[in-house]
Amino acid sequence: SIVNYRRSNNQGHDDRGRKKERWLIIICKTCSSVLHCGCMVIFIFIMLPIVLSVQDKKADNVASYAGSSFTLTDVNNSPITDESFQGPATALFFGFTHCPDICPMTLTKLKIVSEQLKKDKNKLKIFFISIDPERDTPELVKDYLESFGEQFAGITGDPEKIFKLSRSWGILKEKIFTEDGEYIINHSSPIILLKDGKYFATINQHDDIKKSLKKIKKLL
């Protein structure tokens, strides 16, 4: 009877153990379902709006670089229009000849990139568009660009037309006057890449030569 008691007692322990295991399995499955639901709730109410917001910003960004039709003047005093932006690979940069730092740095970057592309038998059309047409005459722009090479086409002209063109490509600017009556211009300074006259991508100040080349080669 002692043996039977021990067997019965052991069997009771086994039954209780199996019940605990079943409950643990049920609890784990329940927790897993709760966690899964929780993750879905977090995604729907927190992450999804962020993802959609990023997508909206990308769409707005592309829309801000829509461009517009224009007729202005190149450095040879010849008319130039938006048709000049057509082609497999075009770069636009809005700047001014009195710019102390960003403009010459950006044009130097474009010069290096252009020379590298030539080695690979690729060609990039580059346009420098003055946002300071009151001071930047065609002759002045021509002299300024010659120090960076022959690959740059300069554009200047009527201030109102320049303003409309720059805004159509998302460029903002602000004149800051000094005590002596002179001024400098704070302005947006992306390199805008076009494919067949349409916005493709931008190169910013922080993109090095390697990254800039990588972006441009996606055009080609």
DRENLUM-595850 format. One record per atom (N, C-alpha, C): atom name; residue number from 1; residue in three letters; z, y, x; chain. Coordinates in steps of 0.1 Angstrom, whole numbers, always signed. Last residue first. Example, Ala and Ser with C-alpha at 12.3 -4.5 7.8 and 13.67 -1.06 7.14 Angstrom:
BEGIN
 atome num residu     Z     Y     X chaine
     N   2    Ser   +71   -22  +128      A
    CA   2    Ser   +71   -11  +137      A
     C   2    Ser   +79    +0  +129      A
     N   1    Ala   +78   -57  +132      A
    CA   1    Ala   +78   -45  +123      A
     C   1    Ala   +78   -33  +132      A
// end
This chain:
BEGIN
 atome num residu     Z     Y     X chaine
     N 220    Leu  -660  +586  +230      A
    CA 220    Leu  -673  +582  +236      A
     C 220    Leu  -678  +568  +233      A
     N 219    Leu  -635  +590  +220      A
    CA 219    Leu  -646  +597  +214      A
     C 219    Leu  -660  +591  +218      A
     N 218    Lys  -619  +578  +238      A
    CA 218    Lys  -620  +572  +225      A
     C 218    Lys  -631  +578  +216      A
     N 217    Lys  -619  +595  +259      A
    CA 217    Lys  -628  +583  +260      A
     C 217    Lys  -629  +575  +247      A
     N 216    Ile  -599  +613  +252      A
    CA 216    Ile  -613  +617  +251      A
     C 216    Ile  -622  +605  +251      A
     N 215    Lys  -576  +598  +256      A
    CA 215    Lys  -579  +603  +243      A
     C 215    Lys  -594  +607  +241      A
     N 214    Lys  -578  +593  +283      A
    CA 214    Lys  -577  +582  +274      A
     C 214    Lys  -581  +586  +260      A
     N 213    Leu  -576  +619  +294      A
    CA 213    Leu  -588  +611  +295      A
     C 213    Leu  -589  +600  +285      A
     N 212    Ser  -549  +625  +287      A
    CA 212    Ser  -560  +633  +282      A
     C 212    Ser  -574  +625  +282      A
     N 211    Lys  -536  +606  +303      A
    CA 211    Lys  -535  +605  +288      A
     C 211    Lys  -546  +613  +282      A
     N 210    Lys  -543  +616  +329      A
    CA 210    Lys  -546  +602  +325      A
     C 210    Lys  -546  +601  +309      A
     N 209    Ile  -534  +642  +329      A
    CA 209    Ile  -548  +640  +330      A
     C 209    Ile  -551  +626  +325      A
     N 208    Asp  -508  +645  +303      A
    CA 208    Asp  -513  +646  +317      A
     C 208    Asp  -528  +642  +317      A
     N 207    Asp  -496  +664  +277      A
    CA 207    Asp  -505  +653  +280      A
     C 207    Asp  -510  +655  +295      A
     N 206    His  -483  +688  +271      A
    CA 206    His  -476  +678  +278      A
     C 206    His  -484  +665  +282      A
     N 205    Gln  -501  +703  +256      A
    CA 205    Gln  -497  +708  +269      A
     C 205    Gln  -490  +697  +278      A
     N 204    Asn  -523  +680  +239      A
    CA 204    Asn  -513  +690  +240      A
     C 204    Asn  -509  +693  +254      A
     N 203    Ile  -552  +673  +223      A
    CA 203    Ile  -545  +671  +235      A
     C 203    Ile  -535  +683  +237      A
     N 202    Thr  -561  +658  +191      A
    CA 202    Thr  -557  +669  +199      A
     C 202    Thr  -551  +665  +212      A
     N 201    Ala  -590  +645  +173      A
    CA 201    Ala  -576  +644  +179      A
     C 201    Ala  -573  +657  +186      A
     N 200    Phe  -611  +651  +155      A
    CA 200    Phe  -608  +638  +159      A
     C 200    Phe  -594  +636  +164      A
     N 199    Tyr  -629  +671  +132      A
    CA 199    Tyr  -617  +669  +140      A
     C 199    Tyr  -615  +654  +143      A
     N 198    Lys  -665  +672  +137      A
    CA 198    Lys  -653  +670  +129      A
     C 198    Lys  -641  +667  +137      A
     N 197    Gly  -687  +673  +153      A
    CA 197    Gly  -683  +685  +147      A
     C 197    Gly  -671  +684  +138      A
     N 196    Asp  -689  +647  +164      A
    CA 196    Asp  -699  +652  +154      A
     C 196    Asp  -695  +664  +146      A
     N 195    Lys  -656  +651  +170      A
    CA 195    Lys  -667  +641  +171      A
     C 195    Lys  -677  +644  +160      A
     N 194    Leu  -634  +671  +190      A
    CA 194    Leu  -643  +669  +178      A
     C 194    Leu  -653  +658  +181      A
     N 193    Leu  -602  +681  +199      A
    CA 193    Leu  -613  +672  +202      A
     C 193    Leu  -621  +670  +189      A
     N 192    Ile  -586  +709  +211      A
    CA 192    Ile  -590  +702  +198      A
     C 192    Ile  -603  +694  +201      A
     N 191    Ile  -558  +715  +228      A
    CA 191    Ile  -572  +712  +230      A
     C 191    Ile  -576  +704  +218      A
     N 190    Pro  -534  +739  +216      A
    CA 190    Pro  -539  +725  +217      A
     C 190    Pro  -554  +725  +222      A
     N 189    Ser  -518  +763  +214      A
    CA 189    Ser  -526  +760  +226      A
     C 189    Ser  -531  +746  +227      A
     N 188    Ser  -510  +792  +196      A
    CA 188    Ser  -510  +777  +196      A
     C 188    Ser  -521  +774  +207      A
     N 187    His  -497  +821  +214      A
    CA 187    His  -506  +814  +205      A
     C 187    His  -505  +799  +206      A
     N 186    Asn  -489  +854  +222      A
    CA 186    Asn  -483  +840  +220      A
     C 186    Asn  -493  +833  +210      A
     N 185    Ile  -504  +877  +242      A
    CA 185    Ile  -505  +870  +229      A
     C 185    Ile  -498  +856  +230      A
     N 184    Ile  -494  +910  +253      A
    CA 184    Ile  -498  +896  +256      A
     C 184    Ile  -498  +889  +242      A
     N 183    Tyr  -502  +944  +259      A
    CA 183    Tyr  -497  +933  +251      A
     C 183    Tyr  -502  +920  +256      A
     N 182    Glu  -492  +978  +267      A
    CA 182    Glu  -501  +966  +268      A
     C 182    Glu  -495  +955  +259      A
     N 181    Gly  -473  +997  +265      A
    CA 181    Gly  -483  +997  +255      A
     C 181    Gly  -493  +986  +256      A
     N 180    Asp  -452  +995  +282      A
    CA 180    Asp  -463 +1004  +287      A
     C 180    Asp  -474 +1004  +277      A
     N 179    Glu  -435  +976  +271      A
    CA 179    Glu  -431  +990  +270      A
     C 179    Glu  -442 +1000  +274      A
     N 178    Thr  -457  +953  +252      A
    CA 178    Thr  -447  +957  +263      A
     C 178    Thr  -444  +972  +262      A
     N 177    Phe  -461  +934  +223      A
    CA 177    Phe  -464  +946  +230      A
     C 177    Phe  -453  +948  +240      A
     N 176    Ile  -476  +905  +213      A
    CA 176    Ile  -463  +910  +217      A
     C 176    Ile  -465  +922  +227      A
     N 175    Lys  -493  +890  +186      A
    CA 175    Lys  -493  +900  +197      A
     C 175    Lys  -479  +905  +200      A
     N 174    Glu  -498  +857  +179      A
    CA 174    Glu  -489  +868  +177      A
     C 174    Glu  -490  +877  +189      A
     N 173    Lys  -514  +829  +162      A
    CA 173    Lys  -512  +838  +173      A
     C 173    Lys  -504  +850  +169      A
     N 172    Leu  -525  +796  +155      A
    CA 172    Leu  -517  +808  +152      A
     C 172    Leu  -515  +816  +164      A
     N 171    Ile  -550  +774  +145      A
    CA 171    Ile  -545  +782  +156      A
     C 171    Ile  -537  +794  +151      A
     N 170    Gly  -564  +758  +127      A
    CA 170    Gly  -550  +756  +128      A
     C 170    Gly  -543  +764  +139      A
     N 169    Trp  -590  +763  +124      A
    CA 169    Trp  -587  +752  +133      A
     C 169    Trp  -572  +751  +136      A
     N 168    Ser  -590  +785  +109      A
    CA 168    Ser  -596  +773  +103      A
     C 168    Ser  -594  +761  +111      A
     N 167    Arg  -580  +804  +126      A
    CA 167    Arg  -571  +799  +116      A
     C 167    Arg  -577  +786  +110      A
     N 166    Ser  -603  +809  +142      A
    CA 166    Ser  -591  +803  +148      A
     C 166    Ser  -581  +797  +137      A
     N 165    Leu  -620  +820  +122      A
    CA 165    Leu  -624  +807  +129      A
     C 165    Leu  -611  +801  +135      A
     N 164    Lys  -607  +843  +115      A
    CA 164    Lys  -610  +833  +105      A
     C 164    Lys  -613  +819  +111      A
     N 163    Phe  -607  +857  +140      A
    CA 163    Phe  -594  +853  +133      A
     C 163    Phe  -596  +842  +123      A
     N 162    Ile  -634  +860  +145      A
    CA 162    Ile  -626  +852  +154      A
     C 162    Ile  -613  +847  +147      A
     N 161    Lys  -640  +877  +124      A
    CA 161    Lys  -646  +864  +124      A
     C 161    Lys  -638  +854  +133      A
     N 160    Glu  -625  +899  +132      A
    CA 160    Glu  -622  +893  +119      A
     C 160    Glu  -628  +879  +118      A
     N 159    Pro  -636  +906  +157      A
    CA 159    Pro  -622  +902  +156      A
     C 159    Pro  -619  +894  +143      A
     N 158    Asp  -668  +894  +168      A
    CA 158    Asp  -660  +903  +158      A
     C 158    Asp  -646  +897  +156      A
     N 157    Gly  -665  +879  +200      A
    CA 157    Gly  -672  +885  +190      A
     C 157    Gly  -663  +893  +181      A
     N 156    Thr  -669  +848  +220      A
    CA 156    Thr  -661  +860  +216      A
     C 156    Thr  -669  +866  +204      A
     N 155    Ile  -670  +819  +240      A
    CA 155    Ile  -673  +825  +227      A
     C 155    Ile  -663  +837  +224      A
     N 154    Gly  -684  +800  +267      A
    CA 154    Gly  -674  +810  +261      A
     C 154    Gly  -679  +816  +248      A
     N 153    Ala  -684  +768  +279      A
    CA 153    Ala  -692  +778  +271      A
     C 153    Ala  -681  +787  +265      A
     N 152    Phe  -680  +752  +310      A
    CA 152    Phe  -674  +759  +299      A
     C 152    Phe  -684  +769  +292      A
     N 151    Gln  -690  +741  +333      A
    CA 151    Gln  -690  +733  +321      A
     C 151    Gln  -685  +740  +309      A
     N 150    Glu  -690  +754  +357      A
    CA 150    Glu  -701  +757  +348      A
     C 150    Glu  -700  +750  +335      A
     N 149    Gly  -656  +767  +366      A
    CA 149    Gly  -668  +758  +367      A
     C 149    Gly  -678  +761  +356      A
     N 148    Phe  -637  +785  +368      A
    CA 148    Phe  -633  +772  +364      A
     C 148    Phe  -644  +762  +364      A
     N 147    Ser  -648  +810  +372      A
    CA 147    Ser  -638  +805  +382      A
     C 147    Ser  -633  +790  +380      A
     N 146    Glu  -662  +815  +350      A
    CA 146    Glu  -669  +810  +362      A
     C 146    Glu  -660  +805  +373      A
     N 145    Leu  -645  +825  +331      A
    CA 145    Leu  -648  +811  +330      A
     C 145    Leu  -655  +806  +343      A
     N 144    Tyr  -646  +853  +338      A
    CA 144    Tyr  -633  +845  +338      A
     C 144    Tyr  -636  +830  +339      A
     N 143    Asp  -672  +860  +334      A
    CA 143    Asp  -666  +861  +347      A
     C 143    Asp  -653  +853  +348      A
     N 142    Lys  -673  +856  +306      A
    CA 142    Lys  -682  +849  +315      A
     C 142    Lys  -676  +849  +329      A
     N 141    Val  -654  +874  +296      A
    CA 141    Val  -652  +860  +294      A
     C 141    Val  -661  +852  +304      A
     N 140    Leu  -667  +898  +304      A
    CA 140    Leu  -654  +895  +309      A
     C 140    Leu  -651  +880  +308      A
     N 139    Glu  -691  +897  +289      A
    CA 139    Glu  -691  +898  +303      A
     C 139    Glu  -678  +893  +310      A
     N 138    Pro  -681  +897  +262      A
    CA 138    Pro  -689  +885  +267      A
     C 138    Pro  -689  +885  +282      A
     N 137    Thr  -647  +910  +263      A
    CA 137    Thr  -661  +911  +261      A
     C 137    Thr  -669  +899  +266      A
     N 136    Asp  -617  +910  +253      A
    CA 136    Asp  -625  +899  +259      A
     C 136    Asp  -640  +901  +255      A
     N 135    Arg  -604  +929  +238      A
    CA 135    Arg  -605  +931  +252      A
     C 135    Arg  -615  +921  +259      A
     N 134    Glu  -608  +920  +212      A
    CA 134    Glu  -608  +934  +214      A
     C 134    Glu  -609  +937  +229      A
     N 133    Pro  -606  +892  +212      A
    CA 133    Pro  -619  +898  +213      A
     C 133    Pro  -620  +913  +215      A
     N 132    Asp  -587  +871  +217      A
    CA 132    Asp  -584  +885  +220      A
     C 132    Asp  -598  +892  +222      A
     N 131    Ile  -592  +846  +216      A
    CA 131    Ile  -585  +850  +205      A
     C 131    Ile  -581  +865  +207      A
     N 130    Ser  -622  +830  +226      A
    CA 130    Ser  -612  +841  +229      A
     C 130    Ser  -605  +845  +216      A
     N 129    Ile  -628  +798  +233      A
    CA 129    Ile  -629  +808  +222      A
     C 129    Ile  -618  +818  +224      A
     N 128    Phe  -646  +776  +252      A
    CA 128    Phe  -634  +785  +253      A
     C 128    Phe  -636  +796  +243      A
     N 127    Phe  -657  +744  +248      A
    CA 127    Phe  -658  +757  +243      A
     C 127    Phe  -645  +765  +245      A
     N 126    Ile  -674  +717  +263      A
    CA 126    Ile  -662  +724  +262      A
     C 126    Ile  -664  +739  +258      A
     N 125    Lys  -687  +685  +259      A
    CA 125    Lys  -689  +699  +257      A
     C 125    Lys  -676  +706  +255      A
     N 124    Leu  -687  +659  +282      A
    CA 124    Leu  -679  +666  +272      A
     C 124    Leu  -683  +680  +271      A
     N 123    Lys  -703  +629  +291      A
    CA 123    Lys  -703  +643  +290      A
     C 123    Lys  -695  +648  +279      A
     N 122    Asn  -703  +603  +316      A
    CA 122    Asn  -700  +607  +302      A
     C 122    Asn  -700  +623  +302      A
     N 121    Lys  -705  +591  +340      A
    CA 121    Lys  -717  +593  +333      A
     C 121    Lys  -715  +596  +318      A
     N 120    Asp  -682  +590  +354      A
    CA 120    Asp  -684  +578  +346      A
     C 120    Asp  -697  +580  +337      A
     N 119    Lys  -683  +615  +365      A
    CA 119    Lys  -684  +603  +374      A
     C 119    Lys  -687  +591  +366      A
     N 118    Lys  -679  +630  +342      A
    CA 118    Lys  -692  +630  +348      A
     C 118    Lys  -694  +618  +358      A
     N 117    Leu  -651  +626  +339      A
    CA 117    Leu  -661  +620  +329      A
     C 117    Leu  -675  +620  +335      A
     N 116    Gln  -642  +641  +360      A
    CA 116    Gln  -639  +627  +360      A
     C 116    Gln  -649  +620  +350      A
     N 115    Glu  -649  +667  +352      A
    CA 115    Glu  -655  +661  +364      A
     C 115    Glu  -653  +646  +365      A
     N 114    Ser  -633  +669  +329      A
    CA 114    Ser  -648  +669  +328      A
     C 114    Ser  -654  +663  +340      A
     N 113    Val  -607  +669  +340      A
    CA 113    Val  -611  +658  +331      A
     C 113    Val  -627  +657  +330      A
     N 112    Ile  -608  +693  +355      A
    CA 112    Ile  -606  +680  +362      A
     C 112    Ile  -611  +668  +353      A
     N 111    Lys  -612  +711  +334      A
    CA 111    Lys  -622  +710  +345      A
     C 111    Lys  -621  +697  +352      A
     N 110    Leu  -589  +708  +319      A
    CA 110    Leu  -602  +704  +313      A
     C 110    Leu  -613  +703  +324      A
     N 109    Lys  -570  +718  +337      A
    CA 109    Lys  -570  +704  +332      A
     C 109    Lys  -583  +699  +327      A
     N 108    Thr  -579  +744  +338      A
    CA 108    Thr  -579  +736  +350      A
     C 108    Thr  -579  +721  +346      A
     N 107    Leu  -574  +752  +312      A
    CA 107    Leu  -588  +752  +316      A
     C 107    Leu  -589  +743  +329      A
     N 106    Thr  -546  +750  +312      A
    CA 106    Thr  -553  +742  +303      A
     C 106    Thr  -568  +741  +308      A
     N 105    Met  -539  +770  +331      A
    CA 105    Met  -535  +756  +333      A
     C 105    Met  -543  +747  +325      A
     N 104    Pro  -550  +793  +319      A
    CA 104    Pro  -556  +788  +332      A
     C 104    Pro  -551  +774  +335      A
     N 103    Cys  -533  +793  +295      A
    CA 103    Cys  -548  +792  +295      A
     C 103    Cys  -553  +787  +308      A
     N 102    Ile  -506  +795  +304      A
    CA 102    Ile  -511  +783  +297      A
     C 102    Ile  -526  +782  +297      A
     N 101    Asp  -505  +820  +321      A
    CA 101    Asp  -502  +807  +325      A
     C 101    Asp  -508  +796  +317      A
     N 100    Pro  -514  +846  +312      A
    CA 100    Pro  -508  +844  +325      A
     C 100    Pro  -506  +830  +330      A
     N  99    Cys  -543  +858  +297      A
    CA  99    Cys  -532  +848  +296      A
     C  99    Cys  -527  +845  +310      A
     N  98    His  -565  +874  +296      A
    CA  98    His  -553  +880  +302      A
     C  98    His  -541  +870  +302      A
     N  97    Thr  -584  +859  +282      A
    CA  97    Thr  -586  +861  +297      A
     C  97    Thr  -573  +867  +304      A
     N  96    Phe  -572  +834  +259      A
    CA  96    Phe  -576  +848  +262      A
     C  96    Phe  -576  +850  +277      A
     N  95    Gly  -580  +807  +236      A
    CA  95    Gly  -572  +814  +246      A
     C  95    Gly  -576  +828  +248      A
     N  94    Phe  -587  +776  +223      A
    CA  94    Phe  -585  +790  +220      A
     C  94    Phe  -576  +797  +229      A
     N  93    Phe  -609  +751  +229      A
    CA  93    Phe  -597  +757  +233      A
     C  93    Phe  -597  +772  +231      A
     N  92    Leu  -625  +721  +220      A
    CA  92    Leu  -623  +735  +217      A
     C  92    Leu  -609  +739  +223      A
     N  91    Ala  -649  +696  +229      A
    CA  91    Ala  -635  +701  +230      A
     C  91    Ala  -635  +716  +228      A
     N  90    Thr  -668  +669  +218      A
    CA  90    Thr  -667  +683  +220      A
     C  90    Thr  -652  +687  +221      A
     N  89    Ala  -690  +643  +216      A
    CA  89    Ala  -677  +647  +222      A
     C  89    Ala  -677  +662  +225      A
     N  88    Pro  -714  +641  +202      A
    CA  88    Pro  -705  +629  +203      A
     C  88    Pro  -691  +633  +208      A
     N  87    Gly  -721  +670  +181      A
    CA  87    Gly  -723  +661  +193      A
     C  87    Gly  -712  +650  +194      A
     N  86    Gln  -716  +704  +172      A
    CA  86    Gln  -721  +690  +169      A
     C  86    Gln  -723  +683  +182      A
     N  85    Phe  -710  +729  +178      A
    CA  85    Phe  -699  +720  +179      A
     C  85    Phe  -704  +706  +177      A
     N  84    Ser  -732  +744  +171      A
    CA  84    Ser  -730  +741  +186      A
     C  84    Ser  -719  +731  +188      A
     N  83    Glu  -729  +751  +145      A
    CA  83    Glu  -738  +740  +148      A
     C  83    Glu  -737  +735  +163      A
     N  82    Asp  -715  +774  +144      A
    CA  82    Asp  -707  +761  +144      A
     C  82    Asp  -716  +749  +146      A
     N  81    Thr  -733  +795  +167      A
    CA  81    Thr  -728  +791  +154      A
     C  81    Thr  -720  +778  +155      A
     N  80    Ile  -742  +824  +185      A
    CA  80    Ile  -737  +810  +186      A
     C  80    Ile  -731  +807  +172      A
     N  79    Pro  -764  +848  +200      A
    CA  79    Pro  -757  +843  +188      A
     C  79    Pro  -753  +828  +190      A
     N  78    Ser  -757  +861  +233      A
    CA  78    Ser  -766  +854  +223      A
     C  78    Ser  -758  +849  +211      A
     N  77    Asn  -744  +870  +254      A
    CA  77    Asn  -747  +879  +243      A
     C  77    Asn  -757  +874  +233      A
     N  76    Asn  -735  +851  +270      A
    CA  76    Asn  -748  +857  +274      A
     C  76    Asn  -753  +867  +263      A
     N  75    Val  -713  +841  +259      A
    CA  75    Val  -711  +849  +271      A
     C  75    Val  -724  +856  +276      A
     N  74    Asp  -720  +843  +224      A
    CA  74    Asp  -716  +836  +236      A
     C  74    Asp  -716  +846  +248      A
     N  73    Thr  -707  +854  +192      A
    CA  73    Thr  -715  +857  +204      A
     C  73    Thr  -710  +849  +216      A
     N  72    Leu  -710  +839  +160      A
    CA  72    Leu  -704  +848  +169      A
     C  72    Leu  -713  +850  +181      A
     N  71    Thr  -708  +827  +128      A
    CA  71    Thr  -718  +832  +138      A
     C  71    Thr  -711  +842  +147      A
     N  70    Phe  -695  +797  +112      A
    CA  70    Phe  -694  +810  +118      A
     C  70    Phe  -706  +814  +126      A
     N  69    Ser  -676  +775   +91      A
    CA  69    Ser  -689  +780   +96      A
     C  69    Ser  -687  +794  +102      A
     N  68    Ser  -646  +759  +102      A
    CA  68    Ser  -654  +767   +93      A
     C  68    Ser  -667  +771   +99      A
     N  67    Gly  -619  +735  +104      A
    CA  67    Gly  -629  +743  +109      A
     C  67    Gly  -636  +751   +98      A
     N  66    Ala  -597  +718   +99      A
    CA  66    Ala  -610  +715   +91      A
     C  66    Ala  -621  +723   +97      A
     N  65    Tyr  -571  +712  +106      A
    CA  65    Tyr  -581  +713  +116      A
     C  65    Tyr  -595  +711  +110      A
     N  64    Ser  -555  +708   +85      A
    CA  64    Ser  -553  +721   +91      A
     C  64    Ser  -564  +723  +102      A
     N  63    Ala  -561  +681   +78      A
    CA  63    Ala  -566  +692   +70      A
     C  63    Ala  -565  +706   +76      A
     N  62    Val  -546  +668   +98      A
    CA  62    Val  -560  +667   +98      A
     C  62    Val  -567  +679   +90      A
     N  61    Asn  -520  +675   +89      A
    CA  61    Asn  -525  +679  +102      A
     C  61    Asn  -540  +679  +103      A
     N  60    Asp  -519  +663   +64      A
    CA  60    Asp  -519  +678   +65      A
     C  60    Asp  -524  +683   +78      A
     N  59    Ala  -519  +637   +73      A
    CA  59    Ala  -530  +642   +64      A
     C  59    Ala  -531  +657   +65      A
     N  58    Lys  -495  +637   +87      A
    CA  58    Lys  -508  +634   +94      A
     C  58    Lys  -520  +639   +86      A
     N  57    Lys  -478  +642   +66      A
    CA  57    Lys  -479  +652   +76      A
     C  57    Lys  -492  +649   +84      A
     N  56    Asp  -481  +619   +51      A
    CA  56    Asp  -485  +631   +45      A
     C  56    Asp  -487  +642   +56      A
     N  55    Gln  -470  +600   +69      A
    CA  55    Gln  -484  +599   +65      A
     C  55    Gln  -489  +612   +59      A
     N  54    Val  -444  +610   +69      A
    CA  54    Val  -451  +610   +81      A
     C  54    Val  -466  +609   +78      A
     N  53    Ser  -437  +604   +42      A
    CA  53    Ser  -437  +618   +47      A
     C  53    Ser  -445  +619   +60      A
     N  52    Leu  -438  +577   +41      A
    CA  52    Leu  -448  +584   +33      A
     C  52    Leu  -449  +599   +38      A
     N  51    Val  -416  +571   +58      A
    CA  51    Val  -429  +567   +62      A
     C  51    Val  -440  +575   +54      A
     N  50    Ile  -396  +583   +43      A
    CA  50    Ile  -398  +588   +56      A
     C  50    Ile  -412  +584   +60      A
     N  49    Pro  -396  +568   +19      A
    CA  49    Pro  -399  +582   +19      A
     C  49    Pro  -403  +588   +32      A
     N  48    Leu  -389  +542   +32      A
    CA  48    Leu  -402  +545   +25      A
     C  48    Leu  -406  +559   +24      A
     N  47    Met  -362  +545   +40      A
    CA  47    Met  -373  +544   +50      A
     C  47    Met  -387  +547   +44      A
     N  46    Ile  -347  +549   +15      A
    CA  46    Ile  -345  +557   +28      A
     C  46    Ile  -358  +557   +37      A
     N  45    Phe  -354  +533    -6      A
    CA  45    Phe  -348  +546    -9      A
     C  45    Phe  -347  +555    +4      A
     N  44    Ile  -367  +510    +5      A
    CA  44    Ile  -373  +517    -6      A
     C  44    Ile  -368  +531    -8      A
     N  43    Phe  -349  +502   +26      A
    CA  43    Phe  -363  +505   +29      A
     C  43    Phe  -369  +514   +18      A
     N  42    Ile  -325  +498   +12      A
    CA  42    Ile  -326  +508   +22      A
     C  42    Ile  -340  +512   +25      A
     N  41    Val  -334  +478    -5      A
    CA  41    Val  -329  +490   -11      A
     C  41    Val  -330  +501    -1      A
     N  40    Met  -339  +458   +13      A
    CA  40    Met  -350  +463    +5      A
     C  40    Met  -346  +476    -1      A
     N  39    Cys  -314  +454   +24      A
    CA  39    Cys  -324  +459   +32      A
     C  39    Cys  -336  +465   +24      A
     N  38    Gly  -301  +444    +1      A
    CA  38    Gly  -297  +456    +7      A
     C  38    Gly  -307  +462   +16      A
     N  37    Cys  -315  +420    -3      A
    CA  37    Cys  -316  +431   -13      A
     C  37    Cys  -312  +444    -8      A
     N  36    His  -305  +408   +20      A
    CA  36    His  -320  +410   +18      A
     C  36    His  -322  +421    +8      A
     N  35    Leu  -278  +408   +16      A
    CA  35    Leu  -283  +415   +27      A
     C  35    Leu  -298  +418   +26      A
     N  34    Val  -278  +391    -7      A
    CA  34    Val  -273  +404    -8      A
     C  34    Val  -278  +413    +3      A
     N  33    Ser  -288  +367    +4      A
    CA  33    Ser  -295  +374    -6      A
     C  33    Ser  -291  +388    -8      A
     N  32    Ser  -268  +362   +23      A
    CA  32    Ser  -281  +364   +28      A
     C  32    Ser  -290  +372   +17      A
     N  31    Cys  -246  +358    +6      A
    CA  31    Cys  -246  +370   +15      A
     C  31    Cys  -260  +373   +20      A
     N  30    Thr  -255  +335    -7      A
    CA  30    Thr  -253  +347   -15      A
     C  30    Thr  -253  +359    -6      A
     N  29    Lys  -256  +317   +15      A
    CA  29    Lys  -268  +320    +8      A
     C  29    Lys  -267  +333    +0      A
     N  28    Cys  -228  +318   +21      A
    CA  28    Cys  -238  +322   +31      A
     C  28    Cys  -251  +326   +24      A
     N  27    Ile  -217  +307    -2      A
    CA  27    Ile  -214  +321    +2      A
     C  27    Ile  -224  +326   +12      A
     N  26    Ile  -229  +281    -2      A
    CA  26    Ile  -231  +290   -13      A
     C  26    Ile  -229  +305    -9      A
     N  25    Ile  -217  +272   +22      A
    CA  25    Ile  -232  +273   +21      A
     C  25    Ile  -236  +282   +10      A
     N  24    Leu  -190  +273   +15      A
    CA  24    Leu  -195  +281   +26      A
     C  24    Leu  -210  +283   +25      A
     N  23    Trp  -190  +254    -6      A
    CA  23    Trp  -187  +268    -9      A
     C  23    Trp  -192  +277    +2      A
     N  22    Arg  -196  +231    +8      A
    CA  22    Arg  -205  +236    -2      A
     C  22    Arg  -203  +250    -5      A
     N  21    Glu  -174  +230   +25      A
    CA  21    Glu  -187  +232   +31      A
     C  21    Glu  -197  +237   +21      A
     N  20    Lys  -154  +226    +7      A
    CA  20    Lys  -154  +238   +15      A
     C  20    Lys  -168  +241   +21      A
     N  19    Lys  -162  +201    -3      A
    CA  19    Lys  -161  +212   -12      A
     C  19    Lys  -162  +225    -4      A
     N  18    Arg  -157  +186   +20      A
    CA  18    Arg  -171  +187   +15      A
     C  18    Arg  -172  +199    +6      A
     N  17    Gly  -130  +188   +22      A
    CA  17    Gly  -138  +193   +33      A
     C  17    Gly  -152  +196   +28      A
     N  16    Arg  -121  +175    +0      A
    CA  16    Arg  -118  +189    +1      A
     C  16    Arg  -127  +196   +11      A
     N  15    Asp  -130  +149    +6      A
    CA  15    Asp  -136  +156    -6      A
     C  15    Asp  -133  +171    -5      A
     N  14    Asp  -115  +145   +29      A
    CA  14    Asp  -129  +145   +30      A
     C  14    Asp  -136  +152   +18      A
     N  13    His   -89  +144   +18      A
    CA  13    His   -92  +154   +28      A
     C  13    His  -107  +156   +29      A
     N  12    Gly   -92  +122    +1      A
    CA  12    Gly   -89  +135    -5      A
     C  12    Gly   -93  +146    +5      A
     N  11    Gln   -95  +102   +21      A
    CA  11    Gln  -106  +105   +12      A
     C  11    Gln  -105  +118    +5      A
     N  10    Asn   -70  +103   +32      A
    CA  10    Asn   -81  +107   +40      A
     C  10    Asn   -93  +110   +31      A
     N   9    Asn   -55   +93   +10      A
    CA   9    Asn   -52  +106   +15      A
     C   9    Asn   -64  +112   +23      A
     N   8    Ser   -66   +68    +7      A
    CA   8    Ser   -67   +77    -4      A
     C   8    Ser   -65   +92    +1      A
     N   7    Arg   -58   +57   +31      A
    CA   7    Arg   -72   +58   +28      A
     C   7    Arg   -74   +68   +17      A
     N   6    Arg   -30   +59   +28      A
    CA   6    Arg   -37   +66   +39      A
     C   6    Arg   -52   +68   +36      A
     N   5    Tyr   -27   +42    +7      A
    CA   5    Tyr   -23   +56    +6      A
     C   5    Tyr   -30   +64   +16      A
     N   4    Asn   -36   +17   +18      A
    CA   4    Asn   -43   +23    +6      A
     C   4    Asn   -40   +38    +5      A
     N   3    Val   -15   +14   +37      A
    CA   3    Val   -29   +16   +41      A
     C   3    Val   -37   +22   +30      A
     N   2    Ile    +6   +11   +20      A
    CA   2    Ile    +6   +22   +30      A
     C   2    Ile    -8   +25   +34      A
     N   1    Ser    +0   -12    +8      A
    CA   1    Ser    +0    +0    +0      A
     C   1    Ser    +0   +13    +9      A
// end
